[in-house]
Amino acid sequence: MGVGRPPTQVHAGDCSATGKRCVPATAEPLRELLARGVPACIHCRPDTALGVLE
């Protein structure tokens, strides 16, 4: 279930709002996801931590 589906939200590594299906990634792929419009978690704000401005 969910294999091959695009991510629905980007989280920081220490976010308490992540689910069981989250997978770790390095900073550059996360920046690319944010640039493509994948929303950042409103709790952990990985966009701020990565220096990505909207």
C-alpha positions in Angstrom: 0.0 0.0 0.0 1.5 3.3 -1.0 4.5 1.9 -2.8 5.6 4.3 -5.6 3.2 7.0 -4.5 4.7 10.5 -4.1 5.2 12.0 -0.7 2.3 14.1 0.7 4.3 16.1 3.3 7.9 16.8 4.2 8.9 16.5 7.9 12.1 17.2 9.9 13.8 14.1 11.3 12.7 14.7 14.9 9.0 15.5 14.1 6.5 13.9 16.4 3.8 14.2 13.7 5.3 11.5 11.4 3.7 8.2 10.7 5.0 4.7 10.3 5.5 5.1 6.6 8.0 8.0 6.7 11.4 7.4 5.3 14.5 9.4 5.9 16.1 11.5 3.1 19.0 13.9 2.7 18.6 17.6 2.6 18.8 18.0 -1.2 15.9 15.7 -2.2 13.8 17.4 0.5 14.6 20.8 -1.0 13.5 19.5 -4.4 10.2 18.2 -3.0 9.5 21.5 -1.3 10.3 23.3 -4.5 7.9 21.1 -6.4 5.1 22.0 -4.1 5.0 19.2 -1.5 3.9 20.9 1.6 6.0 21.2 4.7 4.7 20.0 8.1 3.3 22.9 10.0 4.6 21.5 13.3 8.3 20.9 12.6 8.8 23.3 9.7 11.5 21.5 7.7 11.4 24.3 5.1 12.7 26.8 7.7 15.3 24.3 9.0 16.6 23.8 5.4 16.5 27.5 4.6 13.8 27.1 1.9 11.6 30.2 1.6 8.2 30.1 0.1 
